[in-house]
């Protein structure tokens, strides 16, 4: 219990230590009043008991030494509490002593008693929306809507699927492409050049991903998504038309460097969903990305070298006969074109009123003398974030290395320890695995 003491003393020496004998909270908890004092008044604002003015008793009214004095213990009545009184005899004092002790004891409310009325909570601050801001328009739409944004999530899935197809569609025909480009002097050197070509996409993406994330925070998610799909259409088609090794590496490097798609689409999938559906938005991105990594090898394996695999449909002198790896790249580019057209109905979610808020904060900071902003912590010292990044890098390394090394091993000749698979066989195995 909470105990508050109010103890004004007016003592004429010598004083005997009567408090230790007169006041005992353990035996009779309450407040001590001198005989002849008025009943204390309860102040509802202060929650503290104040003593009323006590008239000085005359000599005749004072208790004699023969009759023992008494003290009145009276508990105040609070909401949810009971009022108790008790008397106990106290030995008389031989000197003048006026002691007023007020003890307020508050204990928990008993079961079954009605609770005291709680103070009204402060009104929540109203949200401010800016006209012409796409982020504010999306926030209003989420507040007025109670259903799942299926249309936005459908566009997210389509665009993510189209962006992930070029990553793994290369692996089934990578060995044969290096062989047709005549860059390797020996067959044993094909894997060396294939490693550089397969890694060029991820090298460009690794250097440019942070930049595209910053651009998406500045100009919006939708422009970066549209530009990424446009680069897939252009550079993936140019990769299929490559007739030189340097052309193939350059187009793959630019395809990865200019395709800053993954970070903005993840942010977008969260911003179009309410708080209770954000996990659904992220799962849509991951599902579409995984499907692209599965379907990509099948497209590359079944459509590469069409004049060799389907001679009754494609002739050796045709376009697809002269560019044997154009057909799978062109199919992916066509699908990315439909995804790019669907971005017309893709609403923007970035708040574009930061300049007005920055001006208001600057004006407000000019009137204050001390800044309350805490210094930003470096991302390199954010150990949970760095540990998750390292884990993601390890799993990505394992997945990419498996896909590329497996495809090179299976298409190698049996005299080199391979399985002599065709590109169609590699595409089937990678799709199922």
FINUZA-513506 format. One record per residue (C-alpha): x, y, z; residue number from 1. Coordinates in steps of 0.1 Angstrom, whole numbers, plus 5000, padded with zeros to 4 digits. Layout:
@px X py Y pz Z nr NUM $
...
! end
This chain:
@px 5000 py 5000 pz 5000 nr 1 $
@px 5009 py 5036 pz 4994 nr 2 $
@px 5014 py 5056 pz 5027 nr 3 $
@px 5015 py 5094 pz 5028 nr 4 $
@px 5024 py 5112 pz 5059 nr 5 $
@px 5015 py 5148 pz 5069 nr 6 $
@px 5031 py 5156 pz 5103 nr 7 $
@px 5030 py 5192 pz 5116 nr 8 $
@px 5045 py 5193 pz 5151 nr 9 $
@px 5042 py 5220 pz 5178 nr 10 $
@px 5062 py 5207 pz 5207 nr 11 $
@px 5073 py 5223 pz 5239 nr 12 $
@px 5104 py 5205 pz 5252 nr 13 $
@px 5112 py 5183 pz 5268 nr 14 $
@px 5094 py 5158 pz 5246 nr 15 $
@px 5089 py 5121 pz 5253 nr 16 $
@px 5091 py 5098 pz 5223 nr 17 $
@px 5054 py 5090 pz 5223 nr 18 $
@px 5051 py 5084 pz 5185 nr 19 $
@px 5067 py 5050 pz 5187 nr 20 $
@px 5043 py 5039 pz 5213 nr 21 $
@px 5012 py 5058 pz 5202 nr 22 $
@px 5011 py 5051 pz 5165 nr 23 $
@px 5011 py 5015 pz 5153 nr 24 $
@px 5000 py 5009 pz 5118 nr 25 $
@px 5004 py 4971 pz 5120 nr 26 $
@px 4979 py 4968 pz 5149 nr 27 $
@px 4954 py 4994 pz 5139 nr 28 $
@px 4961 py 5011 pz 5106 nr 29 $
@px 4945 py 5045 pz 5104 nr 30 $
@px 4953 py 5082 pz 5112 nr 31 $
@px 4959 py 5096 pz 5146 nr 32 $
@px 4939 py 5125 pz 5160 nr 33 $
@px 4945 py 5142 pz 5193 nr 34 $
@px 4916 py 5142 pz 5216 nr 35 $
@px 4894 py 5172 pz 5212 nr 36 $
@px 4903 py 5177 pz 5175 nr 37 $
@px 4877 py 5180 pz 5148 nr 38 $
@px 4872 py 5152 pz 5123 nr 39 $
@px 4896 py 5157 pz 5093 nr 40 $
@px 4881 py 5169 pz 5060 nr 41 $
@px 4887 py 5149 pz 5029 nr 42 $
@px 4901 py 5169 pz 5000 nr 43 $
@px 4890 py 5153 pz 4967 nr 44 $
@px 4915 py 5172 pz 4946 nr 45 $
@px 4946 py 5166 pz 4967 nr 46 $
@px 4937 py 5131 pz 4979 nr 47 $
@px 4953 py 5143 pz 5012 nr 48 $
@px 4935 py 5148 pz 5045 nr 49 $
@px 4938 py 5183 pz 5061 nr 50 $
@px 4932 py 5189 pz 5097 nr 51 $
@px 4905 py 5214 pz 5106 nr 52 $
@px 4915 py 5242 pz 5130 nr 53 $
@px 4916 py 5227 pz 5165 nr 54 $
@px 4907 py 5250 pz 5194 nr 55 $
@px 4932 py 5250 pz 5222 nr 56 $
@px 4916 py 5231 pz 5251 nr 57 $
@px 4913 py 5248 pz 5285 nr 58 $
@px 4930 py 5235 pz 5316 nr 59 $
@px 4897 py 5222 pz 5328 nr 60 $
@px 4890 py 5203 pz 5296 nr 61 $
@px 4924 py 5187 pz 5296 nr 62 $
@px 4925 py 5151 pz 5308 nr 63 $
@px 4937 py 5145 pz 5343 nr 64 $
@px 4967 py 5124 pz 5350 nr 65 $
@px 4945 py 5099 pz 5367 nr 66 $
@px 4923 py 5092 pz 5337 nr 67 $
@px 4941 py 5077 pz 5308 nr 68 $
@px 4939 py 5096 pz 5275 nr 69 $
@px 4928 py 5080 pz 5243 nr 70 $
@px 4936 py 5085 pz 5207 nr 71 $
@px 4911 py 5081 pz 5179 nr 72 $
@px 4922 py 5061 pz 5148 nr 73 $
@px 4900 py 5070 pz 5118 nr 74 $
@px 4905 py 5057 pz 5083 nr 75 $
@px 4892 py 5079 pz 5054 nr 76 $
@px 4867 py 5066 pz 5030 nr 77 $
@px 4881 py 5064 pz 4995 nr 78 $
@px 4863 py 5050 pz 4964 nr 79 $
@px 4864 py 5012 pz 4968 nr 80 $
@px 4875 py 5012 pz 5004 nr 81 $
@px 4859 py 5010 pz 5039 nr 82 $
@px 4860 py 5033 pz 5069 nr 83 $
@px 4874 py 5019 pz 5101 nr 84 $
@px 4878 py 5034 pz 5136 nr 85 $
@px 4893 py 5021 pz 5168 nr 86 $
@px 4905 py 5035 pz 5201 nr 87 $
@px 4934 py 5025 pz 5222 nr 88 $
@px 4945 py 5039 pz 5255 nr 89 $
@px 4976 py 5060 pz 5255 nr 90 $
@px 4996 py 5070 pz 5287 nr 91 $
@px 4992 py 5106 pz 5297 nr 92 $
@px 5019 py 5131 pz 5289 nr 93 $
@px 5034 py 5153 pz 5317 nr 94 $
@px 5043 py 5181 pz 5293 nr 95 $
@px 5025 py 5201 pz 5267 nr 96 $
@px 5025 py 5181 pz 5234 nr 97 $
@px 5004 py 5186 pz 5204 nr 98 $
@px 5010 py 5161 pz 5177 nr 99 $
@px 4989 py 5157 pz 5146 nr 100 $
@px 4997 py 5127 pz 5124 nr 101 $
@px 4977 py 5120 pz 5093 nr 102 $
@px 4983 py 5086 pz 5076 nr 103 $
@px 4966 py 5078 pz 5044 nr 104 $
@px 4966 py 5041 pz 5036 nr 105 $
@px 4954 py 5030 pz 5001 nr 106 $
@px 4950 py 4993 pz 4996 nr 107 $
@px 4937 py 4974 pz 4965 nr 108 $
@px 4900 py 4974 pz 4957 nr 109 $
@px 4881 py 4943 pz 4969 nr 110 $
@px 4866 py 4919 pz 4944 nr 111 $
@px 4831 py 4927 pz 4935 nr 112 $
@px 4834 py 4965 pz 4942 nr 113 $
@px 4827 py 4989 pz 4914 nr 114 $
@px 4858 py 5005 pz 4900 nr 115 $
@px 4863 py 5042 pz 4903 nr 116 $
@px 4857 py 5062 pz 4870 nr 117 $
@px 4889 py 5064 pz 4849 nr 118 $
@px 4900 py 5097 pz 4834 nr 119 $
@px 4890 py 5102 pz 4798 nr 120 $
@px 4919 py 5094 pz 4774 nr 121 $
@px 4934 py 5121 pz 4754 nr 122 $
@px 4919 py 5125 pz 4719 nr 123 $
@px 4941 py 5109 pz 4692 nr 124 $
@px 4957 py 5133 pz 4669 nr 125 $
@px 4940 py 5135 pz 4636 nr 126 $
@px 4959 py 5124 pz 4605 nr 127 $
@px 4968 py 5151 pz 4580 nr 128 $
@px 4965 py 5143 pz 4543 nr 129 $
@px 4980 py 5165 pz 4516 nr 130 $
@px 4963 py 5171 pz 4483 nr 131 $
@px 4981 py 5158 pz 4453 nr 132 $
@px 5002 py 5134 pz 4474 nr 133 $
@px 5000 py 5098 pz 4461 nr 134 $
@px 5010 py 5084 pz 4494 nr 135 $
@px 4983 py 5102 pz 4512 nr 136 $
@px 4958 py 5090 pz 4486 nr 137 $
@px 4969 py 5054 pz 4492 nr 138 $
@px 4965 py 5059 pz 4530 nr 139 $
@px 4930 py 5072 pz 4526 nr 140 $
@px 4921 py 5043 pz 4503 nr 141 $
@px 4934 py 5018 pz 4529 nr 142 $
@px 4914 py 5034 pz 4556 nr 143 $
@px 4882 py 5034 pz 4536 nr 144 $
@px 4886 py 4999 pz 4523 nr 145 $
@px 4882 py 4968 pz 4544 nr 146 $
@px 4891 py 4941 pz 4518 nr 147 $
@px 4924 py 4928 pz 4504 nr 148 $
@px 4939 py 4948 pz 4476 nr 149 $
@px 4938 py 4919 pz 4451 nr 150 $
@px 4944 py 4942 pz 4420 nr 151 $
@px 4975 py 4958 pz 4433 nr 152 $
@px 4989 py 4924 pz 4446 nr 153 $
@px 4981 py 4908 pz 4412 nr 154 $
@px 5003 py 4935 pz 4395 nr 155 $
@px 5030 py 4930 pz 4420 nr 156 $
@px 5030 py 4892 pz 4413 nr 157 $
@px 5031 py 4897 pz 4375 nr 158 $
@px 5059 py 4923 pz 4375 nr 159 $
@px 5080 py 4902 pz 4400 nr 160 $
@px 5076 py 4871 pz 4379 nr 161 $
@px 5086 py 4889 pz 4347 nr 162 $
@px 5117 py 4904 pz 4364 nr 163 $
@px 5129 py 4871 pz 4378 nr 164 $
@px 5127 py 4850 pz 4346 nr 165 $
@px 5160 py 4862 pz 4330 nr 166 $
@px 5180 py 4852 pz 4361 nr 167 $
@px 5178 py 4814 pz 4356 nr 168 $
@px 5168 py 4811 pz 4320 nr 169 $
@px 5204 py 4813 pz 4310 nr 170 $
@px 5217 py 4782 pz 4328 nr 171 $
@px 5204 py 4754 pz 4306 nr 172 $
@px 5220 py 4768 pz 4274 nr 173 $
@px 5250 py 4786 pz 4290 nr 174 $
@px 5275 py 4758 pz 4281 nr 175 $
@px 5263 py 4757 pz 4245 nr 176 $
@px 5263 py 4794 pz 4241 nr 177 $
@px 5300 py 4797 pz 4252 nr 178 $
@px 5307 py 4768 pz 4228 nr 179 $
@px 5290 py 4786 pz 4199 nr 180 $
@px 5307 py 4819 pz 4207 nr 181 $
@px 5341 py 4802 pz 4201 nr 182 $
@px 5358 py 4820 pz 4230 nr 183 $
@px 5372 py 4789 pz 4246 nr 184 $
@px 5403 py 4773 pz 4230 nr 185 $
@px 5396 py 4740 pz 4246 nr 186 $
@px 5365 py 4723 pz 4259 nr 187 $
@px 5379 py 4722 pz 4294 nr 188 $
@px 5379 py 4760 pz 4294 nr 189 $
@px 5342 py 4764 pz 4288 nr 190 $
@px 5334 py 4764 pz 4325 nr 191 $
@px 5359 py 4793 pz 4331 nr 192 $
@px 5342 py 4816 pz 4306 nr 193 $
@px 5307 py 4805 pz 4316 nr 194 $
@px 5314 py 4815 pz 4351 nr 195 $
@px 5321 py 4851 pz 4341 nr 196 $
@px 5291 py 4853 pz 4319 nr 197 $
@px 5268 py 4838 pz 4346 nr 198 $
@px 5281 py 4861 pz 4373 nr 199 $
@px 5279 py 4893 pz 4353 nr 200 $
@px 5242 py 4898 pz 4360 nr 201 $
@px 5246 py 4895 pz 4397 nr 202 $
@px 5277 py 4917 pz 4397 nr 203 $
@px 5259 py 4946 pz 4381 nr 204 $
@px 5229 py 4941 pz 4404 nr 205 $
@px 5250 py 4940 pz 4435 nr 206 $
@px 5267 py 4973 pz 4428 nr 207 $
@px 5235 py 4991 pz 4417 nr 208 $
@px 5208 py 4978 pz 4441 nr 209 $
@px 5215 py 5003 pz 4469 nr 210 $
@px 5214 py 5032 pz 4443 nr 211 $
@px 5180 py 5021 pz 4430 nr 212 $
@px 5166 py 5018 pz 4465 nr 213 $
@px 5176 py 5055 pz 4471 nr 214 $
@px 5161 py 5065 pz 4438 nr 215 $
@px 5129 py 5048 pz 4447 nr 216 $
@px 5128 py 5067 pz 4480 nr 217 $
@px 5133 py 5100 pz 4461 nr 218 $
@px 5111 py 5098 pz 4430 nr 219 $
@px 5088 py 5069 pz 4438 nr 220 $
@px 5084 py 5032 pz 4435 nr 221 $
@px 5065 py 5031 pz 4402 nr 222 $
@px 5091 py 5049 pz 4381 nr 223 $
@px 5118 py 5025 pz 4392 nr 224 $
@px 5096 py 4994 pz 4386 nr 225 $
@px 5087 py 5007 pz 4351 nr 226 $
@px 5123 py 5014 pz 4342 nr 227 $
@px 5134 py 4980 pz 4355 nr 228 $
@px 5108 py 4962 pz 4333 nr 229 $
@px 5119 py 4983 pz 4303 nr 230 $
@px 5155 py 4972 pz 4308 nr 231 $
@px 5144 py 4936 pz 4309 nr 232 $
@px 5127 py 4940 pz 4275 nr 233 $
@px 5156 py 4958 pz 4259 nr 234 $
@px 5188 py 4941 pz 4273 nr 235 $
@px 5174 py 4906 pz 4275 nr 236 $
@px 5165 py 4908 pz 4238 nr 237 $
@px 5200 py 4921 pz 4230 nr 238 $
@px 5215 py 4892 pz 4250 nr 239 $
@px 5197 py 4868 pz 4227 nr 240 $
@px 5211 py 4886 pz 4197 nr 241 $
@px 5247 py 4884 pz 4210 nr 242 $
@px 5273 py 4870 pz 4186 nr 243 $
@px 5304 py 4879 pz 4206 nr 244 $
@px 5315 py 4871 pz 4241 nr 245 $
@px 5319 py 4907 pz 4251 nr 246 $
@px 5284 py 4915 pz 4238 nr 247 $
@px 5269 py 4888 pz 4260 nr 248 $
@px 5288 py 4899 pz 4291 nr 249 $
@px 5280 py 4936 pz 4285 nr 250 $
@px 5243 py 4930 pz 4280 nr 251 $
@px 5240 py 4908 pz 4311 nr 252 $
@px 5260 py 4933 pz 4332 nr 253 $
@px 5237 py 4962 pz 4321 nr 254 $
@px 5206 py 4941 pz 4326 nr 255 $
@px 5216 py 4935 pz 4362 nr 256 $
@px 5228 py 4970 pz 4369 nr 257 $
@px 5198 py 4988 pz 4355 nr 258 $
@px 5172 py 4963 pz 4369 nr 259 $
@px 5168 py 4977 pz 4405 nr 260 $
@px 5134 py 4960 pz 4409 nr 261 $
@px 5135 py 4938 pz 4440 nr 262 $
@px 5138 py 4964 pz 4467 nr 263 $
@px 5111 py 4988 pz 4454 nr 264 $
@px 5086 py 4960 pz 4447 nr 265 $
@px 5090 py 4948 pz 4483 nr 266 $
@px 5084 py 4983 pz 4497 nr 267 $
@px 5055 py 4987 pz 4473 nr 268 $
@px 5039 py 4954 pz 4484 nr 269 $
@px 5039 py 4966 pz 4520 nr 270 $
@px 5026 py 5001 pz 4513 nr 271 $
@px 4995 py 4989 pz 4494 nr 272 $
@px 4985 py 4966 pz 4522 nr 273 $
@px 4971 py 4974 pz 4557 nr 274 $
@px 4992 py 4965 pz 4587 nr 275 $
@px 4975 py 4932 pz 4592 nr 276 $
@px 4981 py 4922 pz 4555 nr 277 $
@px 5017 py 4932 pz 4550 nr 278 $
@px 5029 py 4896 pz 4555 nr 279 $
@px 5006 py 4887 pz 4526 nr 280 $
@px 5022 py 4913 pz 4503 nr 281 $
@px 5057 py 4901 pz 4511 nr 282 $
@px 5046 py 4865 pz 4505 nr 283 $
@px 5032 py 4874 pz 4471 nr 284 $
@px 5066 py 4889 pz 4461 nr 285 $
@px 5085 py 4858 pz 4473 nr 286 $
@px 5061 py 4834 pz 4457 nr 287 $
@px 5063 py 4851 pz 4423 nr 288 $
@px 5101 py 4854 pz 4426 nr 289 $
@px 5103 py 4816 pz 4433 nr 290 $
@px 5080 py 4808 pz 4404 nr 291 $
@px 5102 py 4828 pz 4381 nr 292 $
@px 5133 py 4809 pz 4392 nr 293 $
@px 5115 py 4777 pz 4385 nr 294 $
@px 5099 py 4785 pz 4351 nr 295 $
@px 5130 py 4803 pz 4339 nr 296 $
@px 5151 py 4772 pz 4333 nr 297 $
@px 5122 py 4755 pz 4316 nr 298 $
@px 5119 py 4784 pz 4291 nr 299 $
@px 5156 py 4784 pz 4285 nr 300 $
@px 5159 py 4747 pz 4281 nr 301 $
@px 5129 py 4741 pz 4259 nr 302 $
@px 5133 py 4771 pz 4236 nr 303 $
@px 5170 py 4774 pz 4231 nr 304 $
@px 5185 py 4762 pz 4198 nr 305 $
@px 5150 py 4757 pz 4182 nr 306 $
@px 5164 py 4748 pz 4148 nr 307 $
@px 5182 py 4719 pz 4164 nr 308 $
@px 5154 py 4708 pz 4187 nr 309 $
@px 5124 py 4715 pz 4164 nr 310 $
@px 5138 py 4712 pz 4128 nr 311 $
@px 5103 py 4707 pz 4114 nr 312 $
@px 5092 py 4742 pz 4127 nr 313 $
@px 5124 py 4763 pz 4125 nr 314 $
@px 5148 py 4763 pz 4096 nr 315 $
@px 5186 py 4767 pz 4099 nr 316 $
@px 5185 py 4798 pz 4077 nr 317 $
@px 5158 py 4815 pz 4097 nr 318 $
@px 5163 py 4842 pz 4123 nr 319 $
@px 5160 py 4817 pz 4152 nr 320 $
@px 5185 py 4795 pz 4133 nr 321 $
@px 5211 py 4822 pz 4130 nr 322 $
@px 5205 py 4834 pz 4166 nr 323 $
@px 5198 py 4801 pz 4185 nr 324 $
@px 5193 py 4817 pz 4219 nr 325 $
@px 5170 py 4845 pz 4208 nr 326 $
@px 5137 py 4827 pz 4212 nr 327 $
@px 5138 py 4821 pz 4250 nr 328 $
@px 5150 py 4857 pz 4255 nr 329 $
@px 5123 py 4871 pz 4232 nr 330 $
@px 5095 py 4851 pz 4250 nr 331 $
@px 5106 py 4866 pz 4283 nr 332 $
@px 5108 py 4901 pz 4268 nr 333 $
@px 5072 py 4897 pz 4254 nr 334 $
@px 5059 py 4887 pz 4288 nr 335 $
@px 5078 py 4916 pz 4304 nr 336 $
@px 5061 py 4939 pz 4279 nr 337 $
@px 5026 py 4928 pz 4291 nr 338 $
@px 5038 py 4934 pz 4327 nr 339 $
@px 5050 py 4969 pz 4317 nr 340 $
@px 5016 py 4977 pz 4302 nr 341 $
@px 4999 py 4965 pz 4334 nr 342 $
@px 5019 py 4991 pz 4353 nr 343 $
@px 4997 py 5018 pz 4339 nr 344 $
@px 4971 py 5008 pz 4366 nr 345 $
@px 4998 py 5006 pz 4393 nr 346 $
@px 4992 py 5034 pz 4418 nr 347 $
@px 5021 py 5053 pz 4434 nr 348 $
@px 5026 py 5049 pz 4471 nr 349 $
@px 5054 py 5073 pz 4480 nr 350 $
@px 5046 py 5104 pz 4500 nr 351 $
@px 5057 py 5134 pz 4481 nr 352 $
@px 5051 py 5162 pz 4506 nr 353 $
@px 5084 py 5158 pz 4525 nr 354 $
@px 5095 py 5192 pz 4513 nr 355 $
@px 5066 py 5209 pz 4531 nr 356 $
@px 5072 py 5189 pz 4563 nr 357 $
@px 5109 py 5197 pz 4561 nr 358 $
@px 5101 py 5235 pz 4559 nr 359 $
@px 5078 py 5233 pz 4589 nr 360 $
@px 5103 py 5214 pz 4609 nr 361 $
@px 5130 py 5239 pz 4600 nr 362 $
@px 5108 py 5268 pz 4611 nr 363 $
@px 5100 py 5250 pz 4644 nr 364 $
@px 5136 py 5241 pz 4651 nr 365 $
@px 5145 py 5278 pz 4647 nr 366 $
@px 5124 py 5287 pz 4677 nr 367 $
@px 5139 py 5260 pz 4700 nr 368 $
@px 5173 py 5262 pz 4715 nr 369 $
@px 5181 py 5225 pz 4719 nr 370 $
@px 5175 py 5197 pz 4695 nr 371 $
@px 5159 py 5165 pz 4708 nr 372 $
@px 5169 py 5143 pz 4678 nr 373 $
@px 5191 py 5114 pz 4686 nr 374 $
@px 5220 py 5106 pz 4664 nr 375 $
@px 5214 py 5080 pz 4637 nr 376 $
@px 5229 py 5046 pz 4643 nr 377 $
@px 5251 py 5033 pz 4615 nr 378 $
@px 5238 py 5004 pz 4596 nr 379 $
@px 5271 py 4986 pz 4599 nr 380 $
@px 5266 py 4985 pz 4637 nr 381 $
@px 5230 py 4971 pz 4634 nr 382 $
@px 5239 py 4935 pz 4642 nr 383 $
@px 5205 py 4920 pz 4636 nr 384 $
@px 5204 py 4936 pz 4602 nr 385 $
@px 5239 py 4926 pz 4593 nr 386 $
@px 5234 py 4890 pz 4605 nr 387 $
@px 5203 py 4886 pz 4583 nr 388 $
@px 5222 py 4901 pz 4553 nr 389 $
@px 5251 py 4876 pz 4558 nr 390 $
@px 5226 py 4847 pz 4561 nr 391 $
@px 5208 py 4859 pz 4529 nr 392 $
@px 5242 py 4861 pz 4511 nr 393 $
@px 5252 py 4826 pz 4521 nr 394 $
@px 5219 py 4811 pz 4509 nr 395 $
@px 5220 py 4831 pz 4476 nr 396 $
@px 5255 py 4819 pz 4470 nr 397 $
@px 5245 py 4783 pz 4475 nr 398 $
@px 5215 py 4786 pz 4452 nr 399 $
@px 5233 py 4803 pz 4424 nr 400 $
@px 5264 py 4781 pz 4426 nr 401 $
@px 5242 py 4750 pz 4425 nr 402 $
@px 5222 py 4761 pz 4395 nr 403 $
@px 5253 py 4771 pz 4374 nr 404 $
@px 5276 py 4743 pz 4384 nr 405 $
@px 5249 py 4717 pz 4380 nr 406 $
@px 5241 py 4728 pz 4345 nr 407 $
@px 5277 py 4729 pz 4334 nr 408 $
@px 5284 py 4694 pz 4349 nr 409 $
@px 5253 py 4678 pz 4333 nr 410 $
@px 5260 py 4690 pz 4298 nr 411 $
@px 5297 py 4681 pz 4298 nr 412 $
@px 5308 py 4651 pz 4279 nr 413 $
@px 5311 py 4617 pz 4296 nr 414 $
@px 5348 py 4616 pz 4291 nr 415 $
@px 5350 py 4647 pz 4314 nr 416 $
@px 5328 py 4631 pz 4340 nr 417 $
@px 5296 py 4648 pz 4328 nr 418 $
@px 5262 py 4634 pz 4318 nr 419 $
@px 5260 py 4647 pz 4282 nr 420 $
@px 5226 py 4662 pz 4288 nr 421 $
@px 5209 py 4685 pz 4263 nr 422 $
@px 5196 py 4719 pz 4272 nr 423 $
@px 5160 py 4705 pz 4274 nr 424 $
@px 5172 py 4679 pz 4299 nr 425 $
@px 5189 py 4705 pz 4320 nr 426 $
@px 5158 py 4727 pz 4320 nr 427 $
@px 5136 py 4698 pz 4331 nr 428 $
@px 5159 py 4689 pz 4360 nr 429 $
@px 5163 py 4724 pz 4372 nr 430 $
@px 5126 py 4731 pz 4370 nr 431 $
@px 5118 py 4700 pz 4390 nr 432 $
@px 5146 py 4704 pz 4415 nr 433 $
! end
